[in-house]
C-alpha cells in the first residue's frame, strides 16, 4: 500500500525531527544547571 508506506515515512521523518528538537532543547537546560 503506497499511502501506508508514505505515512510510515512521514512518521519516521517527524520522529527524527522531534528527536533533534528535544535534543537541542535539552542542551541549554543542561548548561543552565
C-alpha positions in Angstrom: 0.0 0.0 0.0 1.6 3.3 -1.2 -0.3 5.5 1.2 0.6 3.3 4.1 4.3 3.5 3.2 4.1 7.2 2.8 2.6 7.5 6.3 5.3 5.4 7.8 8.0 7.5 6.1 6.3 10.7 7.3 6.1 9.3 10.9 9.8 8.5 10.7 10.7 12.0 9.5 8.5 13.6 12.1 10.0 11.4 14.8 13.6 12.2 13.8 12.8 15.9 13.7 11.1 15.7 17.1 14.1 13.8 18.5 16.5 16.5 17.2 14.3 19.3 18.7 14.2 17.5 22.0 17.9 17.0 22.0 18.7 20.6 21.1 16.1 21.8 23.8 17.7 19.6 26.5 21.2 21.0 25.8 20.5 24.6 27.1 18.8 23.1 30.2 21.9 21.1 31.0 24.1 24.2 30.5 21.9 26.2 32.8 22.1 23.5 35.5 
